[in-house]
Amino acid sequence: MTRSNRYSPLIFVVPAAALTVVFVYYPLILNFVYSFYEFSAISPGKVYVGWENFKELIQDEAVRISLINNLKYAAISVFFQVICSFIIAAILEDRFFRKIAPLLRVLYFVPVLLSVTIVAFVFQFFYDPITGLFNQILAGIGLEHLRQPWLGSSDTAIYAVIAISQWQSMGYTALLFIVSIQTISKDLYEASSLDGASKIQQFIHVTLPQSKEILLVVFIVTVAQSFTVFGEPYILTGGGPGYSSSVLATYLYESAFNQDRMGYASAIAVVVFAMTMTVLAVQLRMSKTGRQSR
């Protein structure tokens, strides 16, 4: 191999690496530096405050509520986007649904293709306390006492927002599971069937063990997305009423652009980044179980 051929891959690697450094790593480092300052977006001056932003963050009630809401987001998302989606994928791959499975896959996946903004505005209509579809249905089936101002109550706002995310995202994770299940050898199912295994036993002893790596990946991605979610809570409630449906990303936005506290917002961003990196570290640690010994 000539020297020119040996270095030719750099032509493709260097531009991508340069863009990554400029648009990913440099802003990350700059944000970390800014978290030790207090400054305004319209003021060129910055005042060094050390760890004061982080100390205030620990004592901030809004941050505590936002973090709890992110944890709720993560727990509910894992249940629906990982557990329920995996069960749905296994059902759709069963022989009984083979003829209508393509249609069902399309129906499950269509919400994924919709814009978050469009979905949020549509569900605002559904959640309307007076003319909303959900309250109308409850009244129609005799459960009028369960009618709620879904987005206007501090007790239900965060759960109403989380429900929309599950409706829109389950089709995507189910499709990932479907692809993984389709790669499992049919011989395993035939052998277990000959041994008298039921559908549930096949699911537990064949489908589940053979899909553990994709389950891990989807689990990690789902949790990471739950800590960085922004669109649905911001469009639907803006984090309200009060901070009852606020998440870290919406509170970061409010601190930066409504309160004009850019340094404090940078500190919140550092916390969000630290949590997502922790999730990534767990993934890298756990993914070692999938490596084959040599």
N, C-alpha and C positions, 0 to 999 in steps of 0.2 A: 504494500500500500504506500503510495506516495505521500509526502508531507501534506500536500494540498488536500488530498482526499481524507487524510487523518483528521484534519482540523475543519473540514467542511461542515460537520454537525454543529459546530459552534455558531454558524450562520443562523441556524434555527433556534438554538438554545439561548444565546446571548440576548436577542431582542425580547424574548418572553421573560427572561430573568430580570432584565432591566425594567420592564413594565411592572413586574411584580414588586420589585424593590421600591419603585417610585410611587405606585398607587396602593400598595398594601403595607409594606414594612415601614417605610418612612412616615406615613400618617399614624401608624400604631405607636412608633417611638415618640413622635411629636405630641400625640395625645397624652401619652404617659408623662411627658415633661410638663405639658400644660396643666395637668391635674394638680401640680404643686403651686399653681399660681391662681390669683383671683383677678379676672379682667373682663372687660365688656367687648362685645363684638364690634362696636363702633369706636373703641378707644385703642390707640396704638400702645398705650402703656400697660404693663403687667406688674402686679405686686406679688412678690414671693411670699407664700404663706406656709410652706412646708407641708406637714401632714394635716393641717387644719381642715382641709376639705374632706379628708377621709374620716377624721374624728367627728365632724358634723354629720357625715353620711351615716355613721354607726348610730347616732342619736336621732336621726330624722325619722319621724313616724311614717311619713309618706314612702320612704324607701322600704321600711319594714312591711308596710301593706303591699307595696308593689312586688317585693320579693316573695311574699306569701302567695300573691296572685300568680306569679310565674311558676311557683311550685305546684299550685293547683292546676295550672295549664299543663305542666309536665305530667302530673299523675293521670289526669283525665285523658290526655293525648296518648299516653302509653297504653291505657286500657282500650281506647277505641282504635287508634291508628296502628297499634302493634297486635294486641291480643284479638280484638274483634276482626280486624282486617285479615289476620292470618286464618282465622276460622272461616271467614267468608271465602277466602281464596281456596282453601281446602274443599269447601262445599262445591264451589264452581268447577273444580277440577274432577269432581266425582262423575262417574259414568251416567248417573241419573240425569245430570244437567248438561250433558255433552252437546245436545242439539241446540239448546237456547243459551249456552254459556257465552258465545260471542256477543250476543245482544246484551246480556246482563253485564258483561265487562264494559261495553260502551256506555251503558246507562250509569254504571258506577264511576266511570272515568270522566264523563262530561263535566261535572262540577270543577274538576281540576283545571280545565281549560278556560274557565271563566275568570275575569279580572276580580281581584279582591275588592276593589272599589265598587264594582257592579254588584257583587254578592252582598256587600255590606249595605248598600242602598236598598236593595230588594228586601233584605231581612229587616231593615228599619220599618218598612211598610208592614211586614208580617208581625213585628213586635209592637205595633202601635196599640196603646192601651184602649182605644175606643173602637177604631175600625180595623184593627189588626186581625189577620187570619187566625192566629193562634187563640186569641181570646174569643173570636167568633165561633171557633170549633168547640172550645170548652163550654161556651154558652149553649151551643146546639146539642151537645150530648148530656146536658143537665149538670155540668160541673162549673157553673158560673161562679161559685165561691172560690174557685182556683184562679180566676182571672187576675192578672198582675200587670203593673206597668213595668214590663220586663227589663227595659233599659233605664228606667227612671227610678228603680228601687235599688238601694245599696245592698239588699239581700240577694237579688237575682241578676244584677247587671253583669258581673264577671262570668257567671255561668251561661248567660245568654250569649255573650261574646264567644266563650269557649266552644259552645255548641256549633256555632257557624264554622269555626275552624275544622272541627271534626267532620262535619258534613262535606266540606270542600276537599279535605285532605285524605280521607279514607280510601278513595278510589285509586290514588297514586300508590299508597303503600300496599293496597290489595294487589295491584298490578305487579309490583315487585315480587310479592310472595307467589303469585301465579307463575311468573317466569321461573322462579326457583323450584317450585313444586314440579313443573314440567320437565326439569332436568333430572328428577329422581328416576332411577331405573324401574321400569314396570315389573321387572322380575321380582323385586322385593315385595311388591303388592300381591303378585300372583303366588309367591311362596307363602306369605302370611295368610292369604286366603285359603290355600290348601291345608294350612295348619289349623283352620277354623277360626281365624281372627275376625272379629266384627269390624265395622267401619270405624268405630270409635277406637278400638284397639290398634287398628292400622294407623290412625291419625297419631296416637300417642307413641307407638313404638317404631313407626317408619317415617311418617311425614315430619314429625317434630324433630327427631334427632338429625335427619338429613337436611333440615333447614335452619340449624342453629346459627350458622354464620350470617345468613341474611337477616335473621331475627336480631342478632346483635347489632348489625349495621343500622337497621331501621330503628331500633331502640335508641341508639346513640344519636342519630340524625334527628329523631323526633324530640328528644330531650333538649338537644342543642337549639333547635328551632323554637322550642317553647320559651327559652330564655332570651331570644332575640325577636320575638313576635312584636309587631308594631301596627301594621295596617288595620286589622280588625278592631282592636280597642280604640285606636285613635279616631277612625272614621265613625264608628257607632256611638261611642260615649265620650271620647276625648279624655278618658280616664275617670269620668264621673259616674254617679253623683259623688262629689267630694273627690276622694281618691279610691273609692270602693272598687273600681274596675281598672285602676291604673296598673301598668306593668313597668318594669325598669326602663324599657325603651321609650314609652310615652312620657314618663317622668323626666327622663334625660332630655327629651325634646322640649318639654315645658321649661325645665331649668335653663336650657340654652337659649331658646328663642322667645319665650314669654317673660321669664324673669331676667334674662340677659346675664346669666351667671355661667360664663363659658368654662371657667376653671372647675366649678362644681360639677357641671355636666360632664367634663372630661374625666373626673373622678368616678362618676357613675359608669361611664363607658369602660373604664379600667376594670371595675368590678364585674361588669357583664362579660368582658373579654376573659377575665380570670376564671369565671365559672364555666364558660364554654371550653376553655383550654383544659380545665380539669376534667370535663366530660370526655374530651378528646384523649387525654392521657389514660383515662380508664379504658377507653376503647382500644388503644394500642396495647395496653396491658392484657386485656382480656382476649384480644384477637390472637395472642400467641397460642391459644388452645387449638387454633385451626391450622397451625403449621405442622407439616408432616416431618417426622424425624428422618434423618438421612443416615 
